[in-house]
Amino acid sequence: MQNYAKLLNFILVFLLAHILHCSRHPSPKVLSYHVVAEYPHDHSAFTQGLEHDRLCNNTTQECLDVFWESTGLYGQSSVRQTAVMNGEVLMRTDMAAQHFGEGLTRMNDTLYQISWKSGLCFKYSVKDLSLIGSFHTGLSDGWGLTNDGRYLIITDSSHTIYWVDPESLQTVRRVAVKDGDHELPWLNELELINGELWGNIWQTECIARVDLTTGQVTHWMLMHGLREKLLHRQGTKKNMMDVLNGIAWDPHGKRLFVTGKQWPAIFEVLPLEFTAGRAPSLAQVRSRCWPRQ
């Protein structure tokens, strides 16, 4: 009887621990997508950062939807303003050949662009994309970049998100990104959407949506099929297209855009829940979306 009581107590403790664990780390939801529209994109652009903007003339009240875009590769890196509808490059400033462009974000009248393997951040005037300064972020590397209106939000190749004050240049906060208890590195391109961080996972076709308070992944959005769609088109060579990378949010029109490195198109997509019985298991999702280091 005593042994039975001990066994029952053990089972109750185990179940309680499991319940507490699940409530602390609820399983992320899994989403698919629907393509709403497709827009031209410079096939040579090695997209590293993408951000939507709406520029309006105060006199005529006419507005133009544009993307701010950072491109990478040594000797080919740049920061650009392109028209959403036709992909035309309206303004462009090239980086010095020793810099490899990474994430980009606009804060007030300044564009910030970080660089790979250097920790440097470059500042450009929104008016004409002229280089107006640079500083060191304090990080040894730069991958993704967005902002919350006060701080730059930066990732490197690790599982950590950093908040950097662009005035004091100090790291004021950091949070570890996790899916359950698993540390999740390689968030490569970032977008802040309604207070939630969305990030491409490098070398996957997955977007993680991250709670910035806890660092927990709340949703996985599976973007499989977009790259294959482009590859199947005549004239698109496999070795000329790299991985999914690029997320932009239009807060005015509530539109979500995604693209990839050297993709000839930018897609406007709508997140969708899987129909009943069609969603992959969480184990399958994690096998696709967790980086294989």
C-alpha positions, 0 to 999 in steps of 0.5 A: 500500500505504501509503495502504491501511495509513493507511485501515485504521488510520483505520477501526480508530481510528474503530471503537475510538472508537465502541466506547468511546463506546457503552460509556461511554453505553449506550443506554437501555432502553425500557419500556411499562406495564400499569395494575394499578389506578385510584384517585380523585383531586381533579380540581382538584389541579394536581399538582406533587409526589406521595409515598406514605406508610404511617401506622401506629397503634402502639397498634392496629397499623392502617395507612393508605396516604396520598399527600402532594401538592403542588399548584400555580397562583397562589392555588390552591397547597397541600400535602395528605394524601390517602387512597390508596383513595378520594382523600379530602383528609384534611389541607390547608394552602394557600400564600400567593397569591404562591407557586406550589407545586412538588415535595414530599418527606418527610424524617423528620417534616418535609415540604419543598415548593419553589416556582416562580420563587422558590427558596424551600422551605417546611417543614411538620409531618407531624403536622398540616401546619402551616407550621414554617419556610422557607428559600432553596435557593440556586437561582433556581427550583424544579421537582422535589424528592425526598431521599436521607435526608440531602439534598434532591434538586432540579431546576430548568428546566435539565438539572442535579440539585442536592443541597442540605443542608437544615441548612447550606442549601448545594449539596453536589453537582450532576450533569448529566442526559444521554441519551447526549451530549444534555443533558436539561432539564425533569425536573419531578416526582421520585421516588427508587426503589431508588437511581435517580431517576425524573422526569417530563419536562415537557410529555411523556408520558415518565418518565426513569430516571436513574443518580445517579452518572453522570446518564445516562438508563438507561430511558425509560418511555412513559406514552402513553395514560393521559391519552387514556383519561381524556379519552375518558370522559364529562364530562372536558373536554380543557381541564380536564386538563394534562400527566402529572406525579406519581410515587409509590413504595410501598416496602412494597407495591412499587407505582408510582403516576402521575398528572397535573395536574388528572387525576381519577385516579391510576393504579397501574402496572407497568413492562413490556418491549415484546414483540418487534418492538413497541418503538419505535426509540430515535430515535422515543422521543427525538422524543417524550421530549426537550423541544422548547425 
